[in-house]
Amino acid sequence: MTIKKILVVDDSPTERHVMKALLISNGYEVITAESGEEGIAKAKKELPDLVLMDVVMPGLNGFQATRTLTRDQATRNIPVFVCTTKGQETDKIWGLRQGAQDYLVKPVDSQELLAKIAAL
């Protein structure tokens, strides 16, 4: 699977900007969303090749949004990488149980992220 279009879901304008700049400079098309609800709506509309999901957001958190995306017929085949400050092993296990394909702790190492994307 070639990854071309990536949806970044994060409530932090700074995180969205940094992630978007990194991905665009590496040739990816980037869509952003500020909340779990908006992320789900954009994923269904845009059908990105990958979703990078923050966890700590107002309203629907990233774990809930990941679970919704990975269980919905329209979006279940879109891989989700959780990118969060929640670095406990229990958080990682929970994120993967919600359907995330990978779990990265912020600050995300850009080379590690790009390598994981390229490996999909």
PAMARBA-335626 format. One record per residue: residue in three letters; residue number from 1; x, y, z of N, C-alpha, C in turn. Coordinates in nm, 2 decimals. Layout:
<sites>
{res:ALA | n:NUM | n.x:X | n.y:Y | n.z:Z | ca.x:X | ca.y:Y | ca.z:Z | c.x:X | c.y:Y | c.z:Z} .
...
</sites>
This chain:
<sites>
{res:MET | n:1 | n.x:0.08 | n.y:-0.12 | n.z:0.00 | ca.x:0.00 | ca.y:0.00 | ca.z:0.00 | c.x:0.09 | c.y:0.12 | c.z:0.00} .
{res:THR | n:2 | n.x:0.07 | n.y:0.21 | n.z:-0.10 | ca.x:0.14 | ca.y:0.34 | ca.z:-0.10 | c.x:0.07 | c.y:0.44 | c.z:-0.03} .
{res:ILE | n:3 | n.x:0.13 | n.y:0.51 | n.z:0.07 | ca.x:0.07 | ca.y:0.61 | ca.z:0.14 | c.x:0.09 | c.y:0.74 | c.z:0.07} .
{res:LYS | n:4 | n.x:-0.02 | n.y:0.81 | n.z:0.04 | ca.x:-0.01 | ca.y:0.94 | ca.z:-0.03 | c.x:-0.08 | c.y:1.05 | c.z:0.05} .
{res:LYS | n:5 | n.x:-0.20 | n.y:1.02 | n.z:0.10 | ca.x:-0.28 | ca.y:1.12 | ca.z:0.18 | c.x:-0.29 | c.y:1.08 | c.z:0.32} .
{res:ILE | n:6 | n.x:-0.25 | n.y:1.17 | n.z:0.41 | ca.x:-0.25 | ca.y:1.15 | ca.z:0.56 | c.x:-0.34 | c.y:1.25 | c.z:0.63} .
{res:LEU | n:7 | n.x:-0.42 | n.y:1.20 | n.z:0.72 | ca.x:-0.51 | ca.y:1.28 | ca.z:0.80 | c.x:-0.44 | c.y:1.29 | c.z:0.94} .
{res:VAL | n:8 | n.x:-0.42 | n.y:1.42 | n.z:0.98 | ca.x:-0.36 | ca.y:1.44 | ca.z:1.11 | c.x:-0.47 | c.y:1.50 | c.z:1.20} .
{res:VAL | n:9 | n.x:-0.50 | n.y:1.42 | n.z:1.31 | ca.x:-0.61 | ca.y:1.46 | ca.z:1.40 | c.x:-0.54 | c.y:1.50 | c.z:1.54} .
{res:ASP | n:10 | n.x:-0.54 | n.y:1.63 | n.z:1.57 | ca.x:-0.48 | ca.y:1.68 | ca.z:1.69 | c.x:-0.54 | c.y:1.82 | c.z:1.73} .
{res:ASP | n:11 | n.x:-0.57 | n.y:1.84 | n.z:1.85 | ca.x:-0.63 | ca.y:1.96 | ca.z:1.90 | c.x:-0.53 | c.y:2.07 | c.z:1.91} .
{res:SER | n:12 | n.x:-0.40 | n.y:2.04 | n.z:1.91 | ca.x:-0.30 | ca.y:2.14 | ca.z:1.92 | c.x:-0.26 | c.y:2.20 | c.z:1.79} .
{res:PRO | n:13 | n.x:-0.28 | n.y:2.33 | n.z:1.77 | ca.x:-0.24 | ca.y:2.40 | ca.z:1.64 | c.x:-0.09 | c.y:2.38 | c.z:1.61} .
{res:THR | n:14 | n.x:-0.01 | n.y:2.38 | n.z:1.72 | ca.x:0.13 | ca.y:2.37 | ca.z:1.70 | c.x:0.17 | c.y:2.23 | c.z:1.65} .
{res:GLU | n:15 | n.x:0.11 | n.y:2.13 | n.z:1.71 | ca.x:0.13 | ca.y:1.99 | ca.z:1.67 | c.x:0.09 | c.y:1.96 | c.z:1.53} .
{res:ARG | n:16 | n.x:-0.03 | n.y:2.02 | n.z:1.50 | ca.x:-0.08 | ca.y:2.00 | ca.z:1.36 | c.x:0.01 | c.y:2.06 | c.z:1.26} .
{res:HIS | n:17 | n.x:0.06 | n.y:2.18 | n.z:1.29 | ca.x:0.15 | ca.y:2.26 | ca.z:1.20 | c.x:0.28 | c.y:2.18 | c.z:1.18} .
{res:VAL | n:18 | n.x:0.34 | n.y:2.14 | n.z:1.29 | ca.x:0.47 | ca.y:2.07 | ca.z:1.28 | c.x:0.46 | c.y:1.94 | c.z:1.20} .
{res:MET | n:19 | n.x:0.35 | n.y:1.86 | n.z:1.23 | ca.x:0.33 | ca.y:1.73 | ca.z:1.17 | c.x:0.30 | c.y:1.76 | c.z:1.02} .
{res:LYS | n:20 | n.x:0.22 | n.y:1.86 | n.z:0.99 | ca.x:0.19 | ca.y:1.88 | ca.z:0.85 | c.x:0.31 | c.y:1.93 | c.z:0.77} .
{res:ALA | n:21 | n.x:0.39 | n.y:2.01 | n.z:0.83 | ca.x:0.51 | ca.y:2.06 | ca.z:0.76 | c.x:0.61 | c.y:1.94 | c.z:0.73} .
{res:LEU | n:22 | n.x:0.63 | n.y:1.86 | n.z:0.83 | ca.x:0.71 | ca.y:1.74 | ca.z:0.81 | c.x:0.66 | c.y:1.65 | c.z:0.70} .
{res:LEU | n:23 | n.x:0.53 | n.y:1.62 | n.z:0.70 | ca.x:0.48 | ca.y:1.53 | ca.z:0.60 | c.x:0.48 | c.y:1.59 | c.z:0.46} .
{res:ILE | n:24 | n.x:0.44 | n.y:1.72 | n.z:0.45 | ca.x:0.44 | ca.y:1.78 | ca.z:0.32 | c.x:0.58 | c.y:1.79 | c.z:0.26} .
{res:SER | n:25 | n.x:0.68 | n.y:1.82 | n.z:0.35 | ca.x:0.82 | ca.y:1.83 | ca.z:0.30 | c.x:0.87 | c.y:1.69 | c.z:0.25} .
{res:ASN | n:26 | n.x:0.80 | n.y:1.58 | n.z:0.29 | ca.x:0.84 | ca.y:1.45 | ca.z:0.25 | c.x:0.74 | c.y:1.39 | c.z:0.14} .
{res:GLY | n:27 | n.x:0.67 | n.y:1.48 | n.z:0.08 | ca.x:0.59 | ca.y:1.44 | ca.z:-0.04 | c.x:0.45 | c.y:1.39 | c.z:-0.01} .
{res:TYR | n:28 | n.x:0.40 | n.y:1.41 | n.z:0.11 | ca.x:0.26 | ca.y:1.36 | ca.z:0.14 | c.x:0.16 | c.y:1.47 | c.z:0.13} .
{res:GLU | n:29 | n.x:0.04 | n.y:1.43 | n.z:0.09 | ca.x:-0.07 | ca.y:1.53 | ca.z:0.09 | c.x:-0.13 | c.y:1.52 | c.z:0.24} .
{res:VAL | n:30 | n.x:-0.16 | n.y:1.63 | n.z:0.30 | ca.x:-0.20 | ca.y:1.63 | ca.z:0.44 | c.x:-0.33 | c.y:1.70 | c.z:0.46} .
{res:ILE | n:31 | n.x:-0.42 | n.y:1.63 | n.z:0.53 | ca.x:-0.55 | ca.y:1.69 | ca.z:0.57 | c.x:-0.54 | c.y:1.70 | c.z:0.73} .
{res:THR | n:32 | n.x:-0.60 | n.y:1.80 | n.z:0.79 | ca.x:-0.60 | ca.y:1.81 | ca.z:0.93 | c.x:-0.74 | c.y:1.82 | c.z:0.99} .
{res:ALA | n:33 | n.x:-0.75 | n.y:1.78 | n.z:1.12 | ca.x:-0.87 | ca.y:1.79 | ca.z:1.19 | c.x:-0.84 | c.y:1.82 | c.z:1.34} .
{res:GLU | n:34 | n.x:-0.92 | n.y:1.90 | n.z:1.40 | ca.x:-0.89 | ca.y:1.95 | ca.z:1.54 | c.x:-0.96 | c.y:1.87 | c.z:1.65} .
{res:SER | n:35 | n.x:-1.04 | n.y:1.77 | n.z:1.61 | ca.x:-1.11 | ca.y:1.69 | ca.z:1.72 | c.x:-1.13 | c.y:1.55 | c.z:1.67} .
{res:GLY | n:36 | n.x:-1.17 | n.y:1.46 | n.z:1.76 | ca.x:-1.20 | ca.y:1.33 | ca.z:1.72 | c.x:-1.32 | c.y:1.32 | c.z:1.63} .
{res:GLU | n:37 | n.x:-1.42 | n.y:1.40 | n.z:1.66 | ca.x:-1.55 | ca.y:1.41 | ca.z:1.57 | c.x:-1.51 | c.y:1.45 | c.z:1.43} .
{res:GLU | n:38 | n.x:-1.43 | n.y:1.56 | n.z:1.42 | ca.x:-1.40 | ca.y:1.61 | ca.z:1.29 | c.x:-1.31 | c.y:1.51 | c.z:1.22} .
{res:GLY | n:39 | n.x:-1.22 | n.y:1.44 | n.z:1.29 | ca.x:-1.13 | ca.y:1.34 | ca.z:1.23 | c.x:-1.21 | c.y:1.23 | c.z:1.17} .
{res:ILE | n:40 | n.x:-1.32 | n.y:1.18 | n.z:1.24 | ca.x:-1.40 | ca.y:1.08 | ca.z:1.19 | c.x:-1.47 | c.y:1.12 | c.z:1.06} .
{res:ALA | n:41 | n.x:-1.53 | n.y:1.24 | n.z:1.07 | ca.x:-1.60 | ca.y:1.30 | ca.z:0.95 | c.x:-1.51 | c.y:1.31 | c.z:0.83} .
{res:LYS | n:42 | n.x:-1.39 | n.y:1.37 | n.z:0.85 | ca.x:-1.30 | ca.y:1.39 | ca.z:0.74 | c.x:-1.24 | c.y:1.25 | c.z:0.69} .
{res:ALA | n:43 | n.x:-1.22 | n.y:1.16 | n.z:0.78 | ca.x:-1.18 | ca.y:1.02 | ca.z:0.73 | c.x:-1.28 | c.y:0.96 | c.z:0.64} .
{res:LYS | n:44 | n.x:-1.41 | n.y:0.97 | n.z:0.67 | ca.x:-1.52 | ca.y:0.92 | ca.z:0.59 | c.x:-1.53 | c.y:0.99 | c.z:0.46} .
{res:LYS | n:45 | n.x:-1.51 | n.y:1.12 | n.z:0.46 | ca.x:-1.52 | ca.y:1.20 | ca.z:0.34 | c.x:-1.40 | c.y:1.19 | c.z:0.25} .
{res:GLU | n:46 | n.x:-1.28 | n.y:1.20 | n.z:0.30 | ca.x:-1.16 | ca.y:1.20 | ca.z:0.23 | c.x:-1.09 | c.y:1.07 | c.z:0.20} .
{res:LEU | n:47 | n.x:-1.12 | n.y:0.97 | n.z:0.28 | ca.x:-1.06 | ca.y:0.83 | ca.z:0.28 | c.x:-0.91 | c.y:0.84 | c.z:0.26} .
{res:PRO | n:48 | n.x:-0.84 | n.y:0.89 | n.z:0.37 | ca.x:-0.70 | ca.y:0.90 | ca.z:0.36 | c.x:-0.63 | c.y:0.77 | c.z:0.36} .
{res:ASP | n:49 | n.x:-0.50 | n.y:0.76 | n.z:0.33 | ca.x:-0.43 | ca.y:0.63 | ca.z:0.33 | c.x:-0.38 | c.y:0.60 | c.z:0.47} .
{res:LEU | n:50 | n.x:-0.38 | n.y:0.70 | n.z:0.56 | ca.x:-0.33 | ca.y:0.68 | ca.z:0.70 | c.x:-0.39 | c.y:0.79 | c.z:0.79} .
{res:VAL | n:51 | n.x:-0.42 | n.y:0.76 | n.z:0.91 | ca.x:-0.46 | ca.y:0.86 | ca.z:1.01 | c.x:-0.36 | c.y:0.86 | c.z:1.12} .
{res:LEU | n:52 | n.x:-0.31 | n.y:0.99 | n.z:1.16 | ca.x:-0.23 | ca.y:1.01 | ca.z:1.28 | c.x:-0.31 | c.y:1.07 | c.z:1.38} .
{res:MET | n:53 | n.x:-0.34 | n.y:1.00 | n.z:1.49 | ca.x:-0.44 | ca.y:1.03 | ca.z:1.59 | c.x:-0.38 | c.y:1.07 | c.z:1.72} .
{res:ASP | n:54 | n.x:-0.41 | n.y:1.19 | n.z:1.77 | ca.x:-0.38 | ca.y:1.23 | ca.z:1.91 | c.x:-0.48 | c.y:1.16 | c.z:2.00} .
{res:VAL | n:55 | n.x:-0.45 | n.y:1.16 | n.z:2.13 | ca.x:-0.54 | ca.y:1.09 | ca.z:2.22 | c.x:-0.61 | c.y:1.20 | c.z:2.31} .
{res:VAL | n:56 | n.x:-0.54 | n.y:1.29 | n.z:2.37 | ca.x:-0.60 | ca.y:1.38 | ca.z:2.46 | c.x:-0.66 | c.y:1.50 | c.z:2.38} .
{res:MET | n:57 | n.x:-0.79 | n.y:1.50 | n.z:2.36 | ca.x:-0.86 | ca.y:1.60 | ca.z:2.29 | c.x:-1.00 | c.y:1.62 | c.z:2.36} .
{res:PRO | n:58 | n.x:-1.05 | n.y:1.74 | n.z:2.36 | ca.x:-1.19 | ca.y:1.76 | ca.z:2.41 | c.x:-1.29 | c.y:1.68 | c.z:2.33} .
{res:GLY | n:59 | n.x:-1.40 | n.y:1.65 | n.z:2.39 | ca.x:-1.51 | ca.y:1.57 | ca.z:2.32 | c.x:-1.46 | c.y:1.43 | c.z:2.31} .
{res:LEU | n:60 | n.x:-1.47 | n.y:1.38 | n.z:2.19 | ca.x:-1.43 | ca.y:1.24 | ca.z:2.16 | c.x:-1.28 | c.y:1.23 | c.z:2.16} .
{res:ASN | n:61 | n.x:-1.23 | n.y:1.15 | n.z:2.25 | ca.x:-1.08 | ca.y:1.14 | ca.z:2.26 | c.x:-1.03 | c.y:1.05 | c.z:2.15} .
{res:GLY | n:62 | n.x:-0.90 | n.y:1.04 | n.z:2.13 | ca.x:-0.84 | ca.y:0.97 | ca.z:2.02 | c.x:-0.86 | c.y:0.82 | c.z:2.03} .
{res:PHE | n:63 | n.x:-0.87 | n.y:0.76 | n.z:2.15 | ca.x:-0.90 | ca.y:0.62 | ca.z:2.16 | c.x:-1.04 | c.y:0.59 | c.z:2.11} .
{res:GLN | n:64 | n.x:-1.14 | n.y:0.67 | n.z:2.15 | ca.x:-1.27 | ca.y:0.66 | ca.z:2.10 | c.x:-1.28 | c.y:0.67 | c.z:1.95} .
{res:ALA | n:65 | n.x:-1.21 | n.y:0.78 | n.z:1.90 | ca.x:-1.22 | ca.y:0.80 | ca.z:1.75 | c.x:-1.15 | c.y:0.69 | c.z:1.68} .
{res:THR | n:66 | n.x:-1.04 | n.y:0.64 | n.z:1.73 | ca.x:-0.97 | ca.y:0.52 | ca.z:1.66 | c.x:-1.06 | c.y:0.40 | c.z:1.66} .
{res:ARG | n:67 | n.x:-1.13 | n.y:0.37 | n.z:1.77 | ca.x:-1.22 | ca.y:0.26 | ca.z:1.78 | c.x:-1.33 | c.y:0.28 | c.z:1.68} .
{res:THR | n:68 | n.x:-1.39 | n.y:0.40 | n.z:1.66 | ca.x:-1.50 | ca.y:0.42 | ca.z:1.57 | c.x:-1.45 | c.y:0.40 | c.z:1.43} .
{res:LEU | n:69 | n.x:-1.33 | n.y:0.45 | n.z:1.39 | ca.x:-1.28 | ca.y:0.44 | ca.z:1.26 | c.x:-1.25 | c.y:0.29 | c.z:1.22} .
{res:THR | n:70 | n.x:-1.19 | n.y:0.22 | n.z:1.31 | ca.x:-1.14 | ca.y:0.09 | ca.z:1.28 | c.x:-1.26 | c.y:-0.01 | c.z:1.28} .
{res:ARG | n:71 | n.x:-1.37 | n.y:0.03 | n.z:1.33 | ca.x:-1.49 | ca.y:-0.06 | ca.z:1.33 | c.x:-1.60 | c.y:-0.03 | c.z:1.23} .
{res:ASP | n:72 | n.x:-1.58 | n.y:0.09 | n.z:1.17 | ca.x:-1.67 | ca.y:0.13 | ca.z:1.06 | c.x:-1.64 | c.y:0.07 | c.z:0.93} .
{res:GLN | n:73 | n.x:-1.74 | n.y:0.02 | n.z:0.86 | ca.x:-1.72 | ca.y:-0.05 | ca.z:0.73 | c.x:-1.64 | c.y:0.05 | c.z:0.63} .
{res:ALA | n:74 | n.x:-1.68 | n.y:0.18 | n.z:0.63 | ca.x:-1.62 | ca.y:0.27 | ca.z:0.54 | c.x:-1.47 | c.y:0.30 | c.z:0.56} .
{res:THR | n:75 | n.x:-1.43 | n.y:0.29 | n.z:0.69 | ca.x:-1.29 | ca.y:0.33 | ca.z:0.72 | c.x:-1.21 | c.y:0.23 | c.z:0.79} .
{res:ARG | n:76 | n.x:-1.26 | n.y:0.11 | n.z:0.80 | ca.x:-1.19 | ca.y:0.00 | ca.z:0.88 | c.x:-1.05 | c.y:-0.04 | c.z:0.82} .
{res:ASN | n:77 | n.x:-1.03 | n.y:-0.01 | n.z:0.69 | ca.x:-0.91 | ca.y:-0.05 | ca.z:0.62 | c.x:-0.80 | c.y:0.06 | c.z:0.62} .
{res:ILE | n:78 | n.x:-0.83 | n.y:0.17 | n.z:0.68 | ca.x:-0.74 | ca.y:0.28 | ca.z:0.69 | c.x:-0.66 | c.y:0.26 | c.z:0.82} .
{res:PRO | n:79 | n.x:-0.52 | n.y:0.25 | n.z:0.81 | ca.x:-0.44 | ca.y:0.23 | ca.z:0.93 | c.x:-0.44 | c.y:0.36 | c.z:1.01} .
{res:VAL | n:80 | n.x:-0.44 | n.y:0.34 | n.z:1.14 | ca.x:-0.44 | ca.y:0.45 | ca.z:1.24 | c.x:-0.31 | c.y:0.44 | c.z:1.32} .
{res:PHE | n:81 | n.x:-0.23 | n.y:0.54 | n.z:1.33 | ca.x:-0.12 | ca.y:0.55 | ca.z:1.42 | c.x:-0.16 | c.y:0.65 | c.z:1.53} .
{res:VAL | n:82 | n.x:-0.15 | n.y:0.60 | n.z:1.66 | ca.x:-0.18 | ca.y:0.69 | ca.z:1.77 | c.x:-0.05 | c.y:0.77 | c.z:1.80} .
{res:CYS | n:83 | n.x:-0.06 | n.y:0.90 | n.z:1.80 | ca.x:0.06 | ca.y:0.98 | ca.z:1.83 | c.x:0.02 | c.y:1.07 | c.z:1.95} .
{res:THR | n:84 | n.x:0.08 | n.y:1.04 | n.z:2.07 | ca.x:0.03 | ca.y:1.10 | ca.z:2.20 | c.x:0.14 | c.y:1.12 | c.z:2.30} .
{res:THR | n:85 | n.x:0.11 | n.y:1.20 | n.z:2.40 | ca.x:0.20 | ca.y:1.22 | ca.z:2.51 | c.x:0.18 | c.y:1.11 | c.z:2.61} .
{res:LYS | n:86 | n.x:0.08 | n.y:1.03 | n.z:2.60 | ca.x:0.05 | ca.y:0.92 | ca.z:2.69 | c.x:0.14 | c.y:0.81 | c.z:2.67} .
{res:GLY | n:87 | n.x:0.25 | n.y:0.80 | n.z:2.75 | ca.x:0.35 | ca.y:0.70 | ca.z:2.72 | c.x:0.35 | c.y:0.58 | c.z:2.81} .
{res:GLN | n:88 | n.x:0.25 | n.y:0.56 | n.z:2.89 | ca.x:0.25 | ca.y:0.44 | ca.z:2.98 | c.x:0.22 | c.y:0.32 | c.z:2.89} .
{res:GLU | n:89 | n.x:0.28 | n.y:0.20 | n.z:2.93 | ca.x:0.25 | ca.y:0.08 | ca.z:2.86 | c.x:0.11 | c.y:0.04 | c.z:2.85} .
{res:THR | n:90 | n.x:0.03 | n.y:0.07 | n.z:2.96 | ca.x:-0.11 | ca.y:0.04 | ca.z:2.96 | c.x:-0.19 | c.y:0.13 | c.z:2.85} .
{res:ASP | n:91 | n.x:-0.14 | n.y:0.25 | n.z:2.83 | ca.x:-0.20 | ca.y:0.34 | ca.z:2.73 | c.x:-0.17 | c.y:0.28 | c.z:2.59} .
{res:LYS | n:92 | n.x:-0.05 | n.y:0.23 | n.z:2.57 | ca.x:-0.01 | ca.y:0.17 | ca.z:2.44 | c.x:-0.10 | c.y:0.05 | c.z:2.41} .
{res:ILE | n:93 | n.x:-0.11 | n.y:-0.04 | n.z:2.51 | ca.x:-0.19 | ca.y:-0.16 | ca.z:2.50 | c.x:-0.33 | c.y:-0.12 | c.z:2.47} .
{res:TRP | n:94 | n.x:-0.39 | n.y:-0.03 | n.z:2.54 | ca.x:-0.53 | ca.y:0.02 | ca.z:2.52 | c.x:-0.54 | c.y:0.07 | c.z:2.38} .
{res:GLY | n:95 | n.x:-0.45 | n.y:0.16 | n.z:2.33 | ca.x:-0.46 | ca.y:0.21 | ca.z:2.20 | c.x:-0.46 | c.y:0.11 | c.z:2.09} .
{res:LEU | n:96 | n.x:-0.37 | n.y:0.01 | n.z:2.10 | ca.x:-0.36 | ca.y:-0.10 | ca.z:2.01 | c.x:-0.49 | c.y:-0.18 | c.z:2.01} .
{res:ARG | n:97 | n.x:-0.55 | n.y:-0.20 | n.z:2.13 | ca.x:-0.68 | ca.y:-0.28 | ca.z:2.14 | c.x:-0.79 | c.y:-0.20 | c.z:2.08} .
{res:GLN | n:98 | n.x:-0.78 | n.y:-0.07 | n.z:2.06 | ca.x:-0.89 | ca.y:0.01 | ca.z:1.99 | c.x:-0.88 | c.y:-0.01 | c.z:1.84} .
{res:GLY | n:99 | n.x:-0.77 | n.y:-0.07 | n.z:1.80 | ca.x:-0.76 | ca.y:-0.09 | ca.z:1.65 | c.x:-0.64 | c.y:-0.02 | c.z:1.59} .
{res:ALA | n:100 | n.x:-0.56 | n.y:0.06 | n.z:1.67 | ca.x:-0.45 | ca.y:0.13 | ca.z:1.61 | c.x:-0.35 | c.y:0.03 | c.z:1.56} .
{res:GLN | n:101 | n.x:-0.28 | n.y:0.07 | n.z:1.45 | ca.x:-0.18 | ca.y:-0.02 | ca.z:1.40 | c.x:-0.04 | c.y:0.00 | c.z:1.46} .
{res:ASP | n:102 | n.x:-0.02 | n.y:0.13 | n.z:1.51 | ca.x:0.10 | ca.y:0.16 | ca.z:1.58 | c.x:0.08 | c.y:0.27 | c.z:1.68} .
{res:TYR | n:103 | n.x:0.17 | n.y:0.29 | n.z:1.77 | ca.x:0.16 | ca.y:0.38 | ca.z:1.88 | c.x:0.29 | c.y:0.45 | c.z:1.90} .
{res:LEU | n:104 | n.x:0.29 | n.y:0.58 | n.z:1.88 | ca.x:0.41 | ca.y:0.66 | ca.z:1.90 | c.x:0.39 | c.y:0.77 | c.z:2.01} .
{res:VAL | n:105 | n.x:0.49 | n.y:0.78 | n.z:2.09 | ca.x:0.49 | ca.y:0.88 | ca.z:2.20 | c.x:0.55 | c.y:1.01 | c.z:2.16} .
{res:LYS | n:106 | n.x:0.48 | n.y:1.12 | n.z:2.18 | ca.x:0.53 | ca.y:1.26 | ca.z:2.15 | c.x:0.64 | c.y:1.29 | c.z:2.26} .
{res:PRO | n:107 | n.x:0.74 | n.y:1.37 | n.z:2.22 | ca.x:0.75 | ca.y:1.42 | ca.z:2.08 | c.x:0.79 | c.y:1.31 | c.z:1.99} .
{res:VAL | n:108 | n.x:0.72 | n.y:1.30 | n.z:1.88 | ca.x:0.74 | ca.y:1.19 | ca.z:1.78 | c.x:0.87 | c.y:1.21 | c.z:1.71} .
{res:ASP | n:109 | n.x:0.96 | n.y:1.11 | n.z:1.70 | ca.x:1.08 | ca.y:1.11 | ca.z:1.63 | c.x:1.04 | c.y:1.11 | c.z:1.48} .
{res:SER | n:110 | n.x:1.08 | n.y:1.22 | n.z:1.41 | ca.x:1.04 | ca.y:1.23 | ca.z:1.27 | c.x:1.09 | c.y:1.12 | c.z:1.18} .
{res:GLN | n:111 | n.x:1.21 | n.y:1.08 | n.z:1.20 | ca.x:1.27 | ca.y:0.97 | ca.z:1.12 | c.x:1.20 | c.y:0.84 | c.z:1.14} .
{res:GLU | n:112 | n.x:1.17 | n.y:0.81 | n.z:1.27 | ca.x:1.09 | ca.y:0.69 | ca.z:1.31 | c.x:0.96 | c.y:0.69 | c.z:1.24} .
{res:LEU | n:113 | n.x:0.89 | n.y:0.81 | n.z:1.25 | ca.x:0.75 | ca.y:0.82 | ca.z:1.19 | c.x:0.76 | c.y:0.79 | c.z:1.04} .
{res:LEU | n:114 | n.x:0.85 | n.y:0.86 | n.z:0.97 | ca.x:0.86 | ca.y:0.84 | ca.z:0.83 | c.x:0.90 | c.y:0.70 | c.z:0.79} .
{res:ALA | n:115 | n.x:0.98 | n.y:0.63 | n.z:0.87 | ca.x:1.01 | ca.y:0.49 | ca.z:0.84 | c.x:0.89 | c.y:0.40 | c.z:0.86} .
{res:LYS | n:116 | n.x:0.81 | n.y:0.43 | n.z:0.96 | ca.x:0.69 | ca.y:0.35 | ca.z:0.98 | c.x:0.59 | c.y:0.37 | c.z:0.87} .
{res:ILE | n:117 | n.x:0.58 | n.y:0.49 | n.z:0.82 | ca.x:0.49 | ca.y:0.52 | ca.z:0.71 | c.x:0.53 | c.y:0.45 | c.z:0.59} .
{res:ALA | n:118 | n.x:0.66 | n.y:0.46 | n.z:0.56 | ca.x:0.72 | ca.y:0.40 | ca.z:0.44 | c.x:0.70 | c.y:0.24 | c.z:0.45} .
{res:ALA | n:119 | n.x:0.70 | n.y:0.19 | n.z:0.57 | ca.x:0.69 | ca.y:0.04 | ca.z:0.58 | c.x:0.55 | c.y:-0.01 | c.z:0.56} .
{res:LEU | n:120 | n.x:0.45 | n.y:0.08 | n.z:0.56 | ca.x:0.31 | ca.y:0.03 | ca.z:0.54 | c.x:0.29 | c.y:-0.03 | c.z:0.40} .
</sites>
